[in-house]
Amino acid sequence: MAKIGIGIVGGGYMGKAHAVAHAAVGAVFNTELRPELTSVAASSPASAARYAKEFGFRKAADNWEALVADPEVEAVIIASPQAHHRAIAEAAFASGKHVFCEKPLGESLEDSRAMVAAAEASGLVHMVGFNYIRTPASQFAYQLLQEGRIGKVTSFRGEHTEDFLADPDEPANWRTETRAAGTMGDLSPHPINCAQRLMGPIEELHAMVETVHAERGGVAVKNDDQATLLLKFASGVSGSLFCSRVATGRKMGYCYQIDGTKGAIRFDGEDQNAIRLYLRDGPEAEQGFRKILTGPAHPDYLPFCQGPGHGTGYQDQIIIEAKDFLEAIAAGEPRWPTFHEGMEVNRVVHASHVSSETRSWVKVTDF
């Protein structure tokens, strides 16, 4: 089996998740390529050295530039703040490295466009980290839709709600500083990606982007707490999205409901190992949503566990991403979601801000 040197920029929350994933993915999925944790870069050489020791990297880089230039690093995973995504990706492609970039792709639509151009010019593999849509349950939901099991789709309702800033007394921090760190920049990319995966392109939208708590500890909040989007998909189906970091009681409210002429599908990220399916058949007295626990019959479940209902977790989503990235490199072919899909999410985020500022419907394709 061929080995591939992996370099990760960032050693925090997502950096550790990707390090663990690439340490485990070969055993879980028996991939053709077996990753080696070659180098890690962080905010300082000292931090990088600490992460290298903790996570099992062979070496630590003084900075991301050194990591990208390292000839032993063959693929780069970007798990740093989004303000640095563009520079790292462009340098990595120029150095002949495959790139996996955490969401959102760029800090702005302009950044993401430049990153797509660099990726496509390079001919190398590029992917974006939208992990929540990769649960076996949501992959199954996608299959059901592709098979037409719920008939003609009539509506989509999605959300991503959390409460890490629900307390108005929580002090201001880096999350309350820049537009890119607000709810539209931080949380909304996941449900937007979900909507586009399950429903297709978003053609038009009307958004209301709000700052609920204007001050925190006497410091002005400079970005948004929540947003409501009305959607019109290219298919003609209408829908909505709600995103919030101040939704008291919600911890992982990545949810959707899709209605069709023959049935409906529900999913809730706080119960990620189940899908609710309603099929309008049989006697009326027996109709209703049924809870389907994921198991070996569902996509990407069996490599983790042979027992139905035993479940997968957050880290397993990242391992599935690692498998997809390695398979794409081995095949030399793109694997969804590429940088192009990441750019389309940035386009919707940008359009949403414009819509909210102008209080009007906007065409996403105008941007």
Secondary structure, 3 states (H helix, E strand, C coil): CEEEEEEEECCCHHHHHHHHHHHHHHHHHCCCEEEEEEEEECCCHHHHHHHHHHHCCCEECCCHHHHHHCCCCCEEEECCCHHHHHHHHHHHHHCCCEEEEECCCCCCHHHHHHHHHHHHHHCCCEEEECCHHHCHHHHHHHHHHHCCCCCCEEEEEEEEECCCCCCCCCCCCHHHCCHHHCHHHHCCHHHHHHHHHHHCCEEEEEEEEECCCCEECCEECCCCCEEEEEEEECCCCEEEEEEECCCCCCCCEEEEEEEECCEEEEEEHHHCCEEEEEECCCCHHHCCCEEEECCCCCCCCCCCCCCCCCCCCHHHHHHHHHHHHHHHHHHCCCCCCCHHHHHHHHHHHHHHHHHHHHCCCEEHHHC
